[in-house]
Amino acid sequence: MTMNEIDRLWKERFASYLQNLRRYTRYIFNDHLLFVLIFGLGAAAFYYSRWVKHLSPDFPVALVMGLLLGWFLAASPVYTLLKEADRVFLIPMEMRMRPFFKKAILFSFSIQAYLLLFVLAALMPMYAAVTGHGFGRFFGLLILLLVLKMWNLLLSWNVYKLPEPYAPVFDWIIRFALSAAFVFLVVNEANLFLVVILAVVMLGLFLYFYRLAQKRTLRWDALIEREERRLMGFYRFANLFADVPELKGQVKRRKWLDPLLAGIRYGQEHTYQYLFARTFLRTSQYFGLFVRLTAIGAVLLFFSHERVLALVLAVVFIYLTAFQMIPMIGSHDLKIWLRLYPVPRKLKETSFIRLLAVCLYVQTVIFAAAAALNGLWMNGLFVLVAGAVFSWLLVAWYVPGKIRRQ
């Protein structure tokens, strides 16, 4: 394979990736979720600006920025765009694939640089309010973060060549600690000598693993597996808005959840109810997302003392949960045995909506309990009432209409 062929391979992979991205983002940003996200971000920005105005000069802004930016800096995967067949056809060409992987690193850097830009922009009001330096240091901090991001990307790429299975985990912990410490020292305006010492340590660490990686070959299986996991994560998100044929869902037995099915009575009229309940409990695509959204929403509600913010958070997370579960009604449509059920087709929709209603009401109770646990029981009561009413509107009006349009 010549250099021109390798360059053409990257261009084809990159064009295919962009086409796939545009294909599904067209559905994502054409639905009501865009309005919900804008509304939620607007409410968060409003309360964030109010919170910033009340910050005292002794607020640990350096520690907060160090931890947050350190996490975003350490999260530095390389998007290689590799595919399953590459483990057969490209492994013999590894020594000639360096231009391909250089473009992959630059592509990954450009995407993650945009993310850092937005995170730093969000943290700047807090930084300016506590330190009093204003926004004049924004570009200086941004350049520093971009240098640290490139250091994280290159070091992560070199460490991933090592055969030890736990090397990437320890690598992430070390890079997070060093990146967070560097940002902390800079924001805290620490002694320049400490900053230089830390920079020398980071440079030495990079040179050590760079030389070590020169004697190693790529772990193609691990790289391809990681790329497939990343792609499946995007497909799972896109599947909330459109059918994604490429999505591969994981099914787990979860025998410990069987008692939850005891309330479903035996009979033809409960056929679809049992099927959807089993699908929900066993499929990580739905059960996992439900658990994550419920946990994140409960944590945010626990720390939300403003009643309006608590109501907005509860409504947003209930809507997201309902929306992400809608594709489950068609998860078995391609199975021929489903058409053999001696039950009316209308029962399918009513059974699914009944299951969705149970999930949303359970989530509402959890959200209300989380809002009340911080001592503001009136917030919990308002969340319980508002969440129950909103859930009823979703299952009685919005979801049935959405299903019929699809």
KOLLUM-350696 format. One line per field, with one value per residue (C-alpha): x, y, z; chain; residue number from 1; residue in three letters. Coordinates in Angstrom, 1 decimal, m for minus. Layout:
% KOLLUM-350696
xx <- c(X; ...)
yy <- c(Y; ...)
zz <- c(Z; ...)
kevex <- c(A; ...)
padren <- c(NUM; ...)
zavo <- c(ALA; ...)
This chain:
% KOLLUM-350696
xx <- c(0.0; 1.5; 1.4; m1.3; m3.4; m3.1; m4.1; m7.0; m8.1; m8.2; m10.1; m12.7; m13.0; m13.3; m15.9; m17.9; m17.7; m19.0; m21.8; m22.9; m22.7; m24.8; m27.3; m28.3; m27.7; m30.4; m32.9; m31.5; m31.7; m35.1; m37.1; m38.5; m35.3; m33.6; m36.1; m35.8; m32.0; m32.1; m34.6; m32.6; m29.3; m31.0; m32.3; m28.9; m27.1; m29.5; m29.0; m25.3; m25.0; m26.9; m24.6; m21.5; m22.6; m22.6; m19.2; m16.8; m13.1; m12.1; m14.0; m11.6; m11.8; m8.3; m9.3; m12.6; m11.1; m8.2; m10.5; m13.0; m10.4; m8.1; m10.9; m11.6; m7.9; m7.3; m10.3; m8.3; m9.2; m7.8; m10.6; m8.9; m11.9; m10.7; m13.1; m13.4; m11.8; m8.7; m7.4; m6.9; m6.0; m4.1; m2.0; 0.6; 0.8; 1.3; 4.7; 3.2; 0.1; 1.8; 0.4; m3.1; m2.7; m1.2; m4.3; m6.4; m4.6; m5.0; m8.7; m9.2; m7.4; m9.6; m12.8; m11.6; m10.2; m13.7; m15.0; m12.2; m13.1; m16.7; m15.8; m13.3; m15.8; m18.3; m15.8; m14.5; m17.3; m16.5; m12.8; m13.3; m15.6; m13.2; m9.8; m10.9; m8.6; m11.5; m11.7; m8.3; m6.6; m9.0; m6.8; m3.7; m5.5; m6.9; m3.4; m2.2; m5.1; m4.5; m0.9; m1.9; m4.5; m1.9; 0.3; m2.5; m3.4; 0.2; 0.9; m2.3; m1.5; 2.0; 0.8; m1.9; 0.8; 1.9; 0.8; m0.2; m4.0; m4.2; m1.7; m4.4; m6.2; m3.1; m2.2; m5.5; m5.1; m1.6; m2.5; m5.5; m3.5; m0.7; m3.1; m5.3; m2.2; m0.8; m4.1; m4.4; m0.9; m1.5; m5.0; m3.7; m0.8; 1.7; 5.5; 6.9; 9.5; 6.8; 5.2; 8.5; 9.3; 5.9; 6.3; 9.7; 8.2; 5.4; 7.9; 10.1; 7.1; 6.2; 9.7; 10.0; 6.8; 7.6; 10.9; 9.2; 6.4; 8.9; 9.8; 6.1; 3.5; m0.1; m2.7; m5.1; m7.7; m7.9; m8.0; m10.8; m12.8; m12.5; m13.6; m16.6; m17.6; m17.4; m19.5; m22.1; m22.4; m23.3; m25.7; m27.4; m28.0; m29.1; m31.5; m33.6; m34.6; m34.4; m34.0; m30.3; m29.7; m26.0; m26.9; m25.8; m27.6; m26.4; m28.8; m28.2; m30.2; m30.5; m32.2; m32.3; m34.9; m37.3; m39.5; m40.5; m42.3; m44.4; m47.2; m47.8; m50.7; m50.9; m53.1; m53.2; m54.1; m50.7; m48.6; m47.0; m46.8; m44.6; m42.5; m41.8; m41.1; m38.5; m37.0; m36.7; m35.1; m32.7; m31.5; m28.8; m29.9; m33.0; m32.5; m29.0; m30.1; m33.1; m30.8; m28.3; m30.8; m32.6; m29.3; m28.0; m31.4; m31.7; m28.2; m28.8; m32.2; m30.6; m28.2; m30.9; m32.2; m34.1; m37.7; m38.0; m34.7; m35.8; m39.0; m37.2; m34.6; m37.4; m39.4; m36.3; m35.1; m38.6; m39.0; m35.5; m36.4; m39.7; m38.1; m35.2; m37.7; m40.0; m37.8; m38.4; m41.9; m40.3; m37.4; m39.0; m40.7; m38.3; m39.0; m41.5; m42.7; m44.2; m46.8; m48.0; m49.3; m53.1; m53.7; m54.9; m52.2; m53.6; m52.6; m49.0; m49.2; m51.3; m48.9; m45.9; m47.5; m48.5; m44.9; m43.6; m46.1; m44.8; m41.2; m42.0; m44.0; m41.3; m38.7; m41.0; m41.1; m37.3; m36.9; m39.3; m37.5; m34.1; m35.5; m36.9; m33.8; m31.9; m34.4; m36.7; m39.7; m41.9; m39.6; m40.1; m43.9; m43.9; m41.6; m43.9; m47.0; m45.4; m43.6; m46.8; m48.8; m46.1; m45.7; m49.5; m49.4; m46.6; m48.2; m51.7; m50.9; m47.3; m46.1; m49.1; m49.0; m45.2; m45.7; m48.4; m46.4; m43.5)
yy <- c(0.0; 3.3; 6.6; 7.9; 4.8; 5.4; 9.0; 8.0; 5.4; 8.1; 10.5; 7.7; 6.8; 10.5; 11.2; 8.1; 9.2; 12.7; 11.3; 9.0; 11.9; 14.2; 11.4; 11.0; 14.5; 15.6; 13.6; 14.5; 18.3; 18.3; 17.1; 18.5; 17.5; 20.5; 22.8; 20.9; 21.2; 24.9; 25.5; 23.4; 25.1; 28.5; 27.7; 26.4; 29.5; 31.7; 30.0; 29.7; 33.5; 34.1; 31.6; 33.3; 36.7; 35.4; 33.8; 34.9; 35.6; 32.5; 30.2; 27.4; 28.3; 26.9; 23.5; 23.4; 24.4; 22.0; 19.0; 19.8; 20.8; 17.9; 15.4; 16.9; 16.9; 13.3; 12.1; 12.0; 9.0; 8.8; 8.4; 6.0; 5.2; 1.6; m1.2; m4.9; m6.0; m3.9; m6.5; m8.7; m6.3; m3.5; m5.2; m6.3; m2.6; m1.2; 0.4; 2.3; 3.4; 6.2; 9.0; 7.5; 7.6; 11.1; 12.3; 10.4; 12.2; 15.6; 14.9; 13.8; 16.9; 19.3; 17.8; 17.8; 21.3; 22.6; 20.9; 22.4; 25.8; 25.6; 24.2; 27.0; 29.6; 28.2; 28.4; 31.9; 33.8; 31.9; 32.5; 36.2; 36.7; 35.1; 36.2; 39.6; 39.2; 39.5; 37.7; 39.0; 35.8; 33.6; 33.1; 32.5; 29.8; 28.3; 28.0; 26.3; 23.9; 23.1; 22.3; 20.0; 18.4; 17.5; 16.1; 13.9; 12.7; 11.7; 10.2; 8.2; 7.0; 5.8; 4.1; 2.2; 0.3; m1.4; m5.0; m4.6; m4.7; m2.2; 0.3; 2.6; 2.8; 3.8; 6.1; 8.0; 8.4; 9.8; 12.1; 13.4; 14.0; 15.9; 17.9; 18.9; 19.9; 22.0; 23.8; 24.3; 25.8; 28.2; 29.4; 29.7; 31.8; 29.5; 30.0; 29.7; 27.3; 24.7; 25.1; 24.6; 21.5; 20.0; 20.8; 19.0; 16.0; 15.8; 16.2; 13.5; 11.2; 11.8; 11.1; 7.9; 6.4; 7.7; 5.8; 2.8; 2.8; 2.9; m0.7; m1.8; m2.6; m1.4; m3.3; m3.6; m5.6; m3.1; m0.1; m1.6; m2.6; 0.9; 2.4; 0.1; 1.0; 4.7; 4.2; 2.1; 4.9; 7.4; 4.9; 4.4; 8.1; 8.5; 5.5; 7.7; 9.7; 7.3; 3.6; 2.7; m0.6; m0.6; m0.6; m3.8; m4.0; m6.0; m8.4; m9.6; m12.1; m10.0; m12.8; m10.7; m8.4; m11.3; m10.4; m7.2; m9.3; m11.1; m8.5; m9.3; m11.8; m14.7; m14.3; m13.3; m9.7; m9.4; m10.9; m7.7; m6.3; m9.2; m9.0; m5.3; m5.7; m8.4; m6.3; m3.3; m5.3; m7.3; m4.8; m2.4; 0.0; 0.9; m0.3; 1.2; 4.5; 4.6; 4.0; 6.5; 9.3; 8.6; 8.6; 11.8; 13.5; 12.5; 13.8; 17.1; 17.5; 16.7; 19.7; 22.0; 24.3; 26.6; 25.3; 26.4; 24.8; 21.5; 21.5; 22.2; 19.4; 16.9; 17.7; 17.6; 14.2; 12.7; 13.9; 12.5; 9.2; 8.9; 9.9; 7.4; 4.5; 5.2; 3.1; 0.0; m0.4; m1.4; m3.4; m6.7; m5.7; m7.7; m11.0; m13.1; m15.0; m11.8; m11.8; m15.2; m13.8; m14.4; m10.9; m7.6; m5.3; m2.4; m4.3; m3.7; 0.1; 0.0; m2.4; m0.4; 2.9; 1.1; 0.0; 3.5; 5.0; 2.8; 3.8; 7.5; 7.4; 5.4; 8.0; 10.8; 9.3; 8.9; 12.5; 13.8; 11.9; 13.3; 16.8; 16.4; 14.7; 17.9; 19.3; 21.1; 18.8; 21.4; 21.1; 17.3; 17.8; 20.2; 17.8; 14.9; 16.7; 18.3; 15.1; 13.0; 15.5; 15.8; 12.0; 11.6; 14.2; 12.3; 8.8; 10.1; 12.5; 13.0; 9.4; 7.9; 10.6; 10.1; 6.4; 6.8; 9.3; 6.9)
zz <- c(0.0; m1.1; 0.7; m1.7; m1.0; 2.7; 2.3; 0.2; 2.8; 5.5; 3.3; 2.6; 6.3; 7.3; 4.6; 5.6; 9.2; 8.4; 6.2; 9.0; 11.5; 9.3; 8.6; 12.3; 13.6; 11.1; 13.1; 16.5; 16.0; 14.3; 17.2; 20.4; 22.3; 20.8; 22.4; 25.7; 25.6; 24.9; 27.6; 30.1; 29.2; 29.5; 32.9; 34.0; 32.7; 34.5; 37.9; 37.2; 36.7; 40.0; 41.8; 40.4; 41.7; 45.3; 45.3; 48.0; 47.3; 49.3; 47.0; 45.8; 42.2; 41.4; 42.8; 41.0; 37.7; 38.2; 38.8; 36.0; 33.3; 34.5; 33.8; 30.3; 29.5; 30.7; 28.6; 25.4; 23.2; 19.6; 17.0; 14.7; 12.5; 12.4; 11.4; 12.1; 8.8; 9.5; 11.9; 8.8; 6.0; 7.7; 10.3; 7.8; 6.7; 10.2; 9.5; 6.6; 8.5; 10.5; 8.3; 8.8; 12.6; 12.6; 10.8; 13.4; 16.3; 14.6; 14.0; 17.7; 18.8; 16.8; 18.2; 21.8; 21.5; 20.7; 23.8; 25.9; 24.4; 25.6; 29.1; 29.6; 28.4; 31.0; 33.8; 33.0; 34.8; 38.0; 37.5; 36.8; 39.8; 42.3; 41.0; 39.7; 36.6; 34.1; 30.8; 29.5; 30.5; 28.5; 25.4; 27.6; 29.5; 26.3; 24.7; 27.9; 27.8; 24.1; 24.8; 27.7; 25.5; 22.9; 25.6; 26.9; 23.4; 22.5; 25.9; 25.8; 22.3; 23.3; 26.5; 24.5; 22.7; 25.9; 26.3; 30.0; 30.2; 33.1; 31.6; 30.1; 33.5; 35.4; 32.5; 32.8; 36.6; 36.2; 33.4; 35.3; 38.4; 36.5; 34.3; 37.3; 39.3; 36.5; 36.0; 39.7; 40.0; 37.1; 38.2; 41.8; 40.5; 42.3; 42.4; 38.8; 40.1; 41.0; 37.6; 35.8; 37.9; 37.0; 33.3; 33.4; 35.0; 32.4; 29.6; 31.0; 31.3; 27.7; 26.4; 28.5; 27.1; 23.6; 23.5; 25.0; 22.4; 19.5; 20.3; 20.4; 17.8; 17.9; 19.9; 16.9; 18.7; 21.6; 19.2; 17.1; 20.1; 21.6; 18.3; 18.1; 21.7; 20.8; 17.7; 19.5; 22.1; 19.4; 17.8; 21.1; 21.4; 17.8; 18.3; 20.5; 17.5; 14.5; 13.7; 13.6; 11.8; 12.9; 16.6; 18.5; 21.8; 24.8; 26.5; 30.0; 32.0; 35.3; 37.2; 40.3; 38.6; 38.0; 41.1; 39.4; 36.8; 39.4; 39.2; 35.5; 35.4; 33.0; 30.0; 26.3; 27.2; 29.0; 26.3; 25.1; 28.6; 29.6; 26.4; 26.9; 30.6; 29.8; 27.0; 29.3; 32.2; 30.1; 27.4; 28.5; 25.8; 27.8; 31.4; 31.5; 30.2; 32.6; 35.6; 34.5; 33.8; 37.1; 39.1; 37.4; 37.9; 41.5; 42.3; 40.7; 42.4; 45.8; 45.4; 43.9; 46.5; 44.1; 43.6; 40.0; 39.1; 40.8; 38.8; 35.5; 36.2; 37.0; 33.9; 31.6; 32.9; 32.8; 29.2; 28.2; 29.8; 28.0; 24.7; 25.0; 25.6; 22.6; 20.2; 22.4; 20.9; 17.6; 18.9; 18.0; 14.7; 12.6; 14.4; 12.5; 15.6; 17.0; 14.2; 15.4; 18.7; 18.7; 20.2; 18.6; 17.4; 19.4; 22.5; 21.6; 22.0; 25.1; 26.8; 26.0; 27.2; 30.5; 31.0; 30.2; 32.7; 35.5; 34.7; 34.7; 37.9; 39.7; 38.4; 39.7; 43.2; 43.2; 42.1; 44.7; 47.4; 46.3; 46.3; 49.8; 51.3; 51.5; 54.0; 51.6; 51.7; 49.9; 46.9; 47.0; 47.1; 44.1; 42.2; 42.9; 41.7; 38.7; 37.7; 38.0; 35.9; 33.3; 33.1; 32.6; 29.8; 28.2; 28.3; 27.5; 24.7; 23.5; 23.3; 21.6; 19.0; 18.5; 18.0; 15.4; 13.5; 13.4)
kevex <- c(A; A; A; A; A; A; A; A; A; A; A; A; A; A; A; A; A; A; A; A; A; A; A; A; A; A; A; A; A; A; A; A; A; A; A; A; A; A; A; A; A; A; A; A; A; A; A; A; A; A; A; A; A; A; A; A; A; A; A; A; A; A; A; A; A; A; A; A; A; A; A; A; A; A; A; A; A; A; A; A; A; A; A; A; A; A; A; A; A; A; A; A; A; A; A; A; A; A; A; A; A; A; A; A; A; A; A; A; A; A; A; A; A; A; A; A; A; A; A; A; A; A; A; A; A; A; A; A; A; A; A; A; A; A; A; A; A; A; A; A; A; A; A; A; A; A; A; A; A; A; A; A; A; A; A; A; A; A; A; A; A; A; A; A; A; A; A; A; A; A; A; A; A; A; A; A; A; A; A; A; A; A; A; A; A; A; A; A; A; A; A; A; A; A; A; A; A; A; A; A; A; A; A; A; A; A; A; A; A; A; A; A; A; A; A; A; A; A; A; A; A; A; A; A; A; A; A; A; A; A; A; A; A; A; A; A; A; A; A; A; A; A; A; A; A; A; A; A; A; A; A; A; A; A; A; A; A; A; A; A; A; A; A; A; A; A; A; A; A; A; A; A; A; A; A; A; A; A; A; A; A; A; A; A; A; A; A; A; A; A; A; A; A; A; A; A; A; A; A; A; A; A; A; A; A; A; A; A; A; A; A; A; A; A; A; A; A; A; A; A; A; A; A; A; A; A; A; A; A; A; A; A; A; A; A; A; A; A; A; A; A; A; A; A; A; A; A; A; A; A; A; A; A; A; A; A; A; A; A; A; A; A; A; A; A; A; A; A; A; A; A; A; A; A; A; A; A; A; A; A; A; A; A; A; A; A; A; A; A; A; A; A; A; A; A; A; A; A; A; A; A; A; A; A; A; A)
padren <- c(1; 2; 3; 4; 5; 6; 7; 8; 9; 10; 11; 12; 13; 14; 15; 16; 17; 18; 19; 20; 21; 22; 23; 24; 25; 26; 27; 28; 29; 30; 31; 32; 33; 34; 35; 36; 37; 38; 39; 40; 41; 42; 43; 44; 45; 46; 47; 48; 49; 50; 51; 52; 53; 54; 55; 56; 57; 58; 59; 60; 61; 62; 63; 64; 65; 66; 67; 68; 69; 70; 71; 72; 73; 74; 75; 76; 77; 78; 79; 80; 81; 82; 83; 84; 85; 86; 87; 88; 89; 90; 91; 92; 93; 94; 95; 96; 97; 98; 99; 100; 101; 102; 103; 104; 105; 106; 107; 108; 109; 110; 111; 112; 113; 114; 115; 116; 117; 118; 119; 120; 121; 122; 123; 124; 125; 126; 127; 128; 129; 130; 131; 132; 133; 134; 135; 136; 137; 138; 139; 140; 141; 142; 143; 144; 145; 146; 147; 148; 149; 150; 151; 152; 153; 154; 155; 156; 157; 158; 159; 160; 161; 162; 163; 164; 165; 166; 167; 168; 169; 170; 171; 172; 173; 174; 175; 176; 177; 178; 179; 180; 181; 182; 183; 184; 185; 186; 187; 188; 189; 190; 191; 192; 193; 194; 195; 196; 197; 198; 199; 200; 201; 202; 203; 204; 205; 206; 207; 208; 209; 210; 211; 212; 213; 214; 215; 216; 217; 218; 219; 220; 221; 222; 223; 224; 225; 226; 227; 228; 229; 230; 231; 232; 233; 234; 235; 236; 237; 238; 239; 240; 241; 242; 243; 244; 245; 246; 247; 248; 249; 250; 251; 252; 253; 254; 255; 256; 257; 258; 259; 260; 261; 262; 263; 264; 265; 266; 267; 268; 269; 270; 271; 272; 273; 274; 275; 276; 277; 278; 279; 280; 281; 282; 283; 284; 285; 286; 287; 288; 289; 290; 291; 292; 293; 294; 295; 296; 297; 298; 299; 300; 301; 302; 303; 304; 305; 306; 307; 308; 309; 310; 311; 312; 313; 314; 315; 316; 317; 318; 319; 320; 321; 322; 323; 324; 325; 326; 327; 328; 329; 330; 331; 332; 333; 334; 335; 336; 337; 338; 339; 340; 341; 342; 343; 344; 345; 346; 347; 348; 349; 350; 351; 352; 353; 354; 355; 356; 357; 358; 359; 360; 361; 362; 363; 364; 365; 366; 367; 368; 369; 370; 371; 372; 373; 374; 375; 376; 377; 378; 379; 380; 381; 382; 383; 384; 385; 386; 387; 388; 389; 390; 391; 392; 393; 394; 395; 396; 397; 398; 399; 400; 401; 402; 403; 404; 405; 406)
zavo <- c(MET; THR; MET; ASN; GLU; ILE; ASP; ARG; LEU; TRP; LYS; GLU; ARG; PHE; ALA; SER; TYR; LEU; GLN; ASN; LEU; ARG; ARG; TYR; THR; ARG; TYR; ILE; PHE; ASN; ASP; HIS; LEU; LEU; PHE; VAL; LEU; ILE; PHE; GLY; LEU; GLY; ALA; ALA; ALA; PHE; TYR; TYR; SER; ARG; TRP; VAL; LYS; HIS; LEU; SER; PRO; ASP; PHE; PRO; VAL; ALA; LEU; VAL; MET; GLY; LEU; LEU; LEU; GLY; TRP; PHE; LEU; ALA; ALA; SER; PRO; VAL; TYR; THR; LEU; LEU; LYS; GLU; ALA; ASP; ARG; VAL; PHE; LEU; ILE; PRO; MET; GLU; MET; ARG; MET; ARG; PRO; PHE; PHE; LYS; LYS; ALA; ILE; LEU; PHE; SER; PHE; SER; ILE; GLN; ALA; TYR; LEU; LEU; LEU; PHE; VAL; LEU; ALA; ALA; LEU; MET; PRO; MET; TYR; ALA; ALA; VAL; THR; GLY; HIS; GLY; PHE; GLY; ARG; PHE; PHE; GLY; LEU; LEU; ILE; LEU; LEU; LEU; VAL; LEU; LYS; MET; TRP; ASN; LEU; LEU; LEU; SER; TRP; ASN; VAL; TYR; LYS; LEU; PRO; GLU; PRO; TYR; ALA; PRO; VAL; PHE; ASP; TRP; ILE; ILE; ARG; PHE; ALA; LEU; SER; ALA; ALA; PHE; VAL; PHE; LEU; VAL; VAL; ASN; GLU; ALA; ASN; LEU; PHE; LEU; VAL; VAL; ILE; LEU; ALA; VAL; VAL; MET; LEU; GLY; LEU; PHE; LEU; TYR; PHE; TYR; ARG; LEU; ALA; GLN; LYS; ARG; THR; LEU; ARG; TRP; ASP; ALA; LEU; ILE; GLU; ARG; GLU; GLU; ARG; ARG; LEU; MET; GLY; PHE; TYR; ARG; PHE; ALA; ASN; LEU; PHE; ALA; ASP; VAL; PRO; GLU; LEU; LYS; GLY; GLN; VAL; LYS; ARG; ARG; LYS; TRP; LEU; ASP; PRO; LEU; LEU; ALA; GLY; ILE; ARG; TYR; GLY; GLN; GLU; HIS; THR; TYR; GLN; TYR; LEU; PHE; ALA; ARG; THR; PHE; LEU; ARG; THR; SER; GLN; TYR; PHE; GLY; LEU; PHE; VAL; ARG; LEU; THR; ALA; ILE; GLY; ALA; VAL; LEU; LEU; PHE; PHE; SER; HIS; GLU; ARG; VAL; LEU; ALA; LEU; VAL; LEU; ALA; VAL; VAL; PHE; ILE; TYR; LEU; THR; ALA; PHE; GLN; MET; ILE; PRO; MET; ILE; GLY; SER; HIS; ASP; LEU; LYS; ILE; TRP; LEU; ARG; LEU; TYR; PRO; VAL; PRO; ARG; LYS; LEU; LYS; GLU; THR; SER; PHE; ILE; ARG; LEU; LEU; ALA; VAL; CYS; LEU; TYR; VAL; GLN; THR; VAL; ILE; PHE; ALA; ALA; ALA; ALA; ALA; LEU; ASN; GLY; LEU; TRP; MET; ASN; GLY; LEU; PHE; VAL; LEU; VAL; ALA; GLY; ALA; VAL; PHE; SER; TRP; LEU; LEU; VAL; ALA; TRP; TYR; VAL; PRO; GLY; LYS; ILE; ARG; ARG; GLN)
